[in-house]
Amino acid sequence: MDIRIAVLGGDGIGPEVTAESVKVLDAIERRFGHTFSFVMGACGGRAIDEFGTPLPEETLDIVKGSDAVLFGAVGGPKWDDPQAETRPEDGILALRKGLDLFANLRPVKVYPQLIDASPLRPERLDGVDMVIVRELTSGLYFGKPKKRWTNSRGRTAVDTLTYREREIDRVARVGFEIARLRRKRLHSLDKMNVLETGRLWREVVTEIGAEYPDVELIHMLADNAAMQMVTNPAEFDVVVTENTFGDILSDEAAVIGGSMGMLPSASLSAIPKPPNSRRPRRAGKRALYEPIHGSAPDIAGQGVANPIASILSTAMMLRYSFALEDEANSIENAVAAVLADGLRTPDLATTLGGAIGTSDMGDAIAGRVRG
């Protein structure tokens, strides 16, 4: 299989961790006989510096000509001026909206070898394995009007929270389809007690749930879910929620496993189908894969960033965009193997003396993939 991948490293540690993902894909290429071609593109703060925009047309052309996008991270203090007309984050938001990447999948899994790295007590970590499905192209981040102004009474800002039935319908179906492949349990999170969008969300998800009688649907208020995720995280199998709640709660869930450097994500433009479907299990014409962590400018260039989240995002790419299940499993098994061997980047190491760098971790995982 010939696969063309757009690699947008972005800012901070983004280029460092995506380089290790490319290294692992090279190992997949050798072992399984695929052909990967990588096209690099500028995005984020560096693109603002060079092109005056966080998403240059050249980069957008690269993305449109590729089969999938491997993304790093954007942002940093250099571009944090709240008065700026454009920000690095505008680049990834434009990609999500432009490619209609409406569903963001964020798996949260606790590796037995990393239980001591979690801030939660070990007895609360048994059986933690969930997928958070976040609606990605609507809600507060995209609603209009979105503006700020100053008058005689001071400064005012407004963001608009809008959801349409279709937008809720399609992301809910992603949640149900994924739940069918797992433990058949779906939590839908909203704030129907205070928000009209929350009431619409619950109404639509309930209607869709009638089409999935094999999946247990549990409605929960988002603030209650925030508490349950740290007191009883094993309760959750698949979680579906709107954009802002999904952003916040998935970051909360990230630390359950010990480090945000461990969590991958996939942003899809279609509802994934099960392996036995007549239609291939594909993520749509294009999808984007990225670690959920930020650009971490404080450690950029030091070679100490954890590349595992980016590497696991690559496994999700192989699974959801190209239906390469064996290849995806080989990456995930390699990650588990190196952790079992005791290899740790500084964010996971209990002692700095036992830590290895970004490149060494990528080498170890790629070596396990090659076998």
Solvent accessible surface area in square Angstrom, and as a share of the most:
residue,aa,sasa,rsa
1,M,106,0.47
2,D,117,0.61
3,I,4,0.02
4,R,96,0.35
5,I,0,0.00
6,A,0,0.00
7,V,6,0.04
8,L,0,0.00
9,G,11,0.11
10,G,8,0.08
11,D,0,0.00
12,G,15,0.15
13,I,7,0.04
14,G,0,0.00
15,P,44,0.28
16,E,40,0.18
17,V,0,0.00
18,T,3,0.02
19,A,54,0.42
20,E,12,0.05
21,S,0,0.00
22,V,23,0.13
23,K,54,0.23
24,V,0,0.00
25,L,0,0.00
26,D,49,0.25
27,A,0,0.00
28,I,0,0.00
29,E,49,0.22
30,R,175,0.64
31,R,125,0.46
32,F,63,0.26
33,G,60,0.57
34,H,22,0.10
35,T,71,0.41
36,F,14,0.06
37,S,52,0.34
38,F,50,0.21
39,V,35,0.20
40,M,121,0.54
41,G,16,0.16
42,A,32,0.25
43,C,1,0.01
44,G,0,0.00
45,G,0,0.00
46,R,128,0.47
47,A,0,0.00
48,I,32,0.16
49,D,80,0.41
50,E,128,0.57
51,F,90,0.38
52,G,53,0.51
53,T,48,0.28
54,P,10,0.07
55,L,26,0.13
56,P,6,0.04
57,E,128,0.57
58,E,111,0.50
59,T,3,0.02
60,L,38,0.19
61,D,93,0.48
62,I,23,0.12
63,V,0,0.00
64,K,106,0.45
65,G,45,0.43
66,S,9,0.06
67,D,59,0.31
68,A,1,0.01
69,V,1,0.00
70,L,0,0.00
71,F,2,0.01
72,G,0,0.00
73,A,5,0.04
74,V,21,0.12
75,G,4,0.04
76,G,12,0.11
77,P,96,0.60
78,K,145,0.62
79,W,43,0.15
80,D,75,0.39
81,D,75,0.39
82,P,98,0.62
83,Q,130,0.58
84,A,40,0.31
85,E,183,0.82
86,T,43,0.25
87,R,77,0.28
88,P,1,0.01
89,E,62,0.28
90,D,57,0.29
91,G,0,0.00
92,I,12,0.06
93,L,46,0.23
94,A,46,0.35
95,L,0,0.00
96,R,22,0.08
97,K,103,0.43
98,G,62,0.59
99,L,19,0.10
100,D,55,0.29
101,L,0,0.00
102,F,7,0.03
103,A,0,0.00
104,N,1,0.01
105,L,1,0.00
106,R,13,0.05
107,P,33,0.21
108,V,0,0.00
109,K,104,0.44
110,V,17,0.10
111,Y,19,0.07
112,P,99,0.62
113,Q,67,0.30
114,L,3,0.02
115,I,52,0.26
116,D,124,0.64
117,A,33,0.26
118,S,13,0.09
119,P,97,0.61
120,L,29,0.14
121,R,130,0.47
122,P,77,0.49
123,E,118,0.53
124,R,78,0.29
125,L,4,0.02
126,D,115,0.60
127,G,53,0.51
128,V,5,0.03
129,D,51,0.26
130,M,0,0.00
131,V,14,0.08
132,I,0,0.00
133,V,0,0.00
134,R,4,0.02
135,E,0,0.00
136,L,1,0.00
137,T,3,0.02
138,S,7,0.04
139,G,1,0.01
140,L,54,0.27
141,Y,64,0.24
142,F,38,0.16
143,G,10,0.09
144,K,155,0.66
145,P,73,0.46
146,K,84,0.36
147,K,117,0.50
148,R,131,0.48
149,W,102,0.36
150,T,98,0.57
151,N,61,0.31
152,S,119,0.77
153,R,217,0.79
154,G,30,0.29
155,R,188,0.69
156,T,57,0.33
157,A,75,0.58
158,V,50,0.29
159,D,79,0.41
160,T,31,0.18
161,L,47,0.24
162,T,47,0.27
163,Y,15,0.06
164,R,152,0.56
165,E,104,0.46
166,R,156,0.57
167,E,18,0.08
168,I,0,0.00
169,D,34,0.18
170,R,29,0.10
171,V,0,0.00
172,A,0,0.00
173,R,55,0.20
174,V,0,0.00
175,G,0,0.00
176,F,1,0.00
177,E,19,0.09
178,I,6,0.03
179,A,0,0.00
180,R,90,0.33
181,L,75,0.37
182,R,74,0.27
183,R,116,0.43
184,K,90,0.38
185,R,69,0.25
186,L,0,0.00
187,H,0,0.00
188,S,0,0.00
189,L,0,0.00
190,D,1,0.01
191,K,34,0.15
192,M,61,0.27
193,N,76,0.39
194,V,92,0.53
195,L,58,0.29
196,E,125,0.56
197,T,26,0.15
198,G,5,0.05
199,R,94,0.34
200,L,58,0.29
201,W,4,0.01
202,R,56,0.20
203,E,100,0.45
204,V,4,0.03
205,V,0,0.00
206,T,69,0.40
207,E,92,0.41
208,I,8,0.04
209,G,12,0.12
210,A,82,0.63
211,E,93,0.42
212,Y,13,0.05
213,P,118,0.74
214,D,62,0.32
215,V,10,0.06
216,E,92,0.41
217,L,47,0.23
218,I,39,0.20
219,H,54,0.24
220,M,19,0.08
221,L,50,0.25
222,A,6,0.04
223,D,82,0.42
224,N,56,0.29
225,A,0,0.00
226,A,31,0.24
227,M,107,0.48
228,Q,40,0.18
229,M,0,0.00
230,V,48,0.28
231,T,57,0.33
232,N,71,0.36
233,P,0,0.00
234,A,37,0.28
235,E,36,0.16
236,F,0,0.00
237,D,0,0.00
238,V,0,0.00
239,V,0,0.00
240,V,0,0.00
241,T,0,0.00
242,E,13,0.06
243,N,0,0.00
244,T,23,0.13
245,F,42,0.18
246,G,0,0.00
247,D,38,0.20
248,I,109,0.55
249,L,9,0.04
250,S,0,0.00
251,D,54,0.28
252,E,44,0.20
253,A,0,0.00
254,A,0,0.00
255,V,62,0.36
256,I,1,0.00
257,G,3,0.02
258,G,17,0.16
259,S,13,0.08
260,M,61,0.27
261,G,9,0.08
262,M,8,0.03
263,L,3,0.02
264,P,8,0.05
265,S,1,0.00
266,A,0,0.00
267,S,0,0.00
268,L,0,0.00
269,S,28,0.18
270,A,26,0.20
271,I,40,0.20
272,P,3,0.02
273,K,48,0.20
274,P,35,0.22
275,P,97,0.61
276,N,136,0.70
277,S,36,0.23
278,R,249,0.91
279,R,149,0.55
280,P,95,0.60
281,R,31,0.11
282,R,105,0.38
283,A,0,0.00
284,G,27,0.26
285,K,156,0.66
286,R,43,0.16
287,A,0,0.00
288,L,0,0.00
289,Y,0,0.00
290,E,16,0.07
291,P,2,0.01
292,I,17,0.09
293,H,22,0.10
294,G,45,0.43
295,S,8,0.05
296,A,32,0.25
297,P,64,0.40
298,D,111,0.58
299,I,52,0.26
300,A,37,0.29
301,G,70,0.67
302,Q,111,0.49
303,G,32,0.30
304,V,47,0.27
305,A,2,0.01
306,N,8,0.04
307,P,0,0.00
308,I,0,0.00
309,A,0,0.00
310,S,0,0.00
311,I,0,0.00
312,L,13,0.07
313,S,0,0.00
314,T,0,0.00
315,A,0,0.00
316,M,11,0.05
317,M,0,0.00
318,L,0,0.00
319,R,30,0.11
320,Y,20,0.08
321,S,5,0.03
322,F,7,0.03
323,A,51,0.40
324,L,20,0.10
325,E,70,0.31
326,D,100,0.52
327,E,13,0.06
328,A,0,0.00
329,N,56,0.29
330,S,12,0.08
331,I,0,0.00
332,E,52,0.23
333,N,97,0.50
334,A,5,0.04
335,V,0,0.00
336,A,35,0.27
337,A,24,0.19
338,V,2,0.01
339,L,1,0.00
340,A,65,0.50
341,D,81,0.42
342,G,40,0.39
343,L,54,0.27
344,R,39,0.14
345,T,0,0.00
346,P,40,0.25
347,D,65,0.34
348,L,6,0.03
349,A,21,0.16
350,T,122,0.71
351,T,89,0.52
352,L,143,0.71
353,G,82,0.79
354,G,46,0.44
355,A,29,0.23
356,I,41,0.21
357,G,19,0.18
358,T,6,0.03
359,S,58,0.37
360,D,82,0.43
361,M,0,0.00
362,G,0,0.00
363,D,70,0.36
364,A,27,0.21
365,I,0,0.00
366,A,1,0.01
367,G,28,0.27
368,R,114,0.41
369,V,0,0.00
370,R,108,0.39
371,G,97,0.93
